[in-house]
Amino acid sequence: MSTSVSSPLFRVKIFTLFPGLFPGVLGASVTGRALDQGLWRLDTVNIRDYAHGKHAQVDDTPCGGGAGMVMRADVIDRALRSQYTSIENKPKNLIYVSPRGKPFDQDMAKAFSQDGDVGILCGRFEGVDQRVLDAWDIKEVSLGDFVLSGGEIPAQAIVDASVRLIPGVLGAKDSLNEQSFSSGLLEYPQFTRPREWNDCIVPQVLLSGNHREIYAWRQRQSESLTKQRRPDLWGRYVASKETKTVKE
Ligand SMILES: C[S@@+](CC[C@H](N)C(=O)[O-])C[C@H]1O[C@@H](n2cnc3c(N)ncnc32)[C@H](O)[C@@H]1O
């Protein structure tokens, strides 16, 4: 299934047993509008179409025993070849979404959005036969330390985060607000109208119109939140600031 006809810079192929789950949330709001405008392209490949035999079996029992089923290497290999012809032609970013992969982050989203073609293999059951991952040198990427039933939700999350970074997808106003992680810090707290709600008033500085003070307040809030909630990010932020100071 192709959901866009033009040839945009960011092109995603999803290898899945459930193509009907796409575009899913990607078809709504910012990412959906960008898809309609041809700013990115989404294709799905139904892995089942590459299964042979009367029962079109895509999985089999795990060698060595154990619970569940494993997706077959030969079937996935045929699905990949249908799109890339050979291993040499695979895109740089061909990934398998998996709980044991490298944790997905904003830097990866940025790299994906700039690298053109991305292929995402969505697992089901107990996962995928290791041989096809090794043969195609497929990188594993995790959405976090938990186990989902399939790779389709991680794939949509990864594509969403990447599409947002394609130039022109977010308006200039929104881009300026793209705060969490882009500067290495979490975003400051946001407020809107009404000015007073539930006996709480919006912080005075945000109503002052003084942009320098607003910027400084937000920066302090971002730093304090990051320090409190994400000591890992805070450590990296402080280290990068120190490196910058030494270079200057
Ligand atoms: C039930 S899970 C398999 C879990 C696998 N047996 C394990 O313990 O690592 C089925 C599929 O969901 C996807 N999946 C589940 N959790 C994920 C996560 N945290 N990040 C990325 N993909 C995930 C993977 O594609 C996986 O093959």
The ligand as an SDF file (V2000), in Angstrom:
LIG
                    3D

 27 29  0  0  0  0  0  0  0  0999 V2000
    5.8640  -10.1180   22.3540 C   0  0  0  0  0  0  0  0  0  0  0  0
    7.1560   -9.2120   21.6240 S   0  0  0  0  0  0  0  0  0  0  0  0
    8.5000  -10.3440   21.6930 C   0  0  0  0  0  0  0  0  0  0  0  0
    9.3240  -10.1650   22.8990 C   0  0  0  0  0  0  0  0  0  0  0  0
   10.5630  -11.0480   22.9210 C   0  0  0  0  0  0  0  0  0  0  0  0
   10.2270  -12.4160   23.1070 N   0  0  0  0  0  0  0  0  0  0  0  0
   11.4820  -10.5880   24.0600 C   0  0  0  0  0  0  0  0  0  0  0  0
   11.3260  -11.0510   25.1710 O   0  0  0  0  0  0  0  0  0  0  0  0
   12.3270   -9.7090   23.8050 O   0  0  0  0  0  0  0  0  0  0  0  0
    6.7120   -9.2060   19.9260 C   0  0  0  0  0  0  0  0  0  0  0  0
    7.3170   -8.0730   19.1240 C   0  0  0  0  0  0  0  0  0  0  0  0
    6.9020   -6.8260   19.6380 O   0  0  0  0  0  0  0  0  0  0  0  0
    7.8850   -5.8430   19.3600 C   0  0  0  0  0  0  0  0  0  0  0  0
    8.2070   -5.1680   20.6210 N   0  0  0  0  0  0  0  0  0  0  0  0
    7.7620   -5.5020   21.8490 C   0  0  0  0  0  0  0  0  0  0  0  0
    8.2240   -4.6880   22.7880 N   0  0  0  0  0  0  0  0  0  0  0  0
    8.9790   -3.7610   22.1660 C   0  0  0  0  0  0  0  0  0  0  0  0
    9.7540   -2.6500   22.6050 C   0  0  0  0  0  0  0  0  0  0  0  0
    9.8380   -2.3200   23.8790 N   0  0  0  0  0  0  0  0  0  0  0  0
   10.4130   -1.9160   21.6740 N   0  0  0  0  0  0  0  0  0  0  0  0
   10.3510   -2.2630   20.3670 C   0  0  0  0  0  0  0  0  0  0  0  0
    9.6400   -3.3240   19.8970 N   0  0  0  0  0  0  0  0  0  0  0  0
    8.9700   -4.0570   20.7700 C   0  0  0  0  0  0  0  0  0  0  0  0
    9.0590   -6.5500   18.7280 C   0  0  0  0  0  0  0  0  0  0  0  0
    9.0390   -6.3350   17.3280 O   0  0  0  0  0  0  0  0  0  0  0  0
    8.8200   -7.9900   19.1020 C   0  0  0  0  0  0  0  0  0  0  0  0
    9.3560   -8.8930   18.1660 O   0  0  0  0  0  0  0  0  0  0  0  0
  1  2  1  0
  2  3  1  0
  2 10  1  0
  3  4  1  0
  4  5  1  0
  5  6  1  0
  5  7  1  0
  7  8  2  0
  7  9  1  0
 10 11  1  0
 11 12  1  0
 11 26  1  0
 12 13  1  0
 13 14  1  0
 13 24  1  0
 14 15  1  0
 14 23  1  0
 15 16  2  0
 16 17  1  0
 17 18  1  0
 17 23  2  0
 18 19  1  0
 18 20  2  0
 20 21  1  0
 21 22  2  0
 22 23  1  0
 24 25  1  0
 24 26  1  0
 26 27  1  0
M  CHG  2   2   1   9  -1
M  END
$$$$
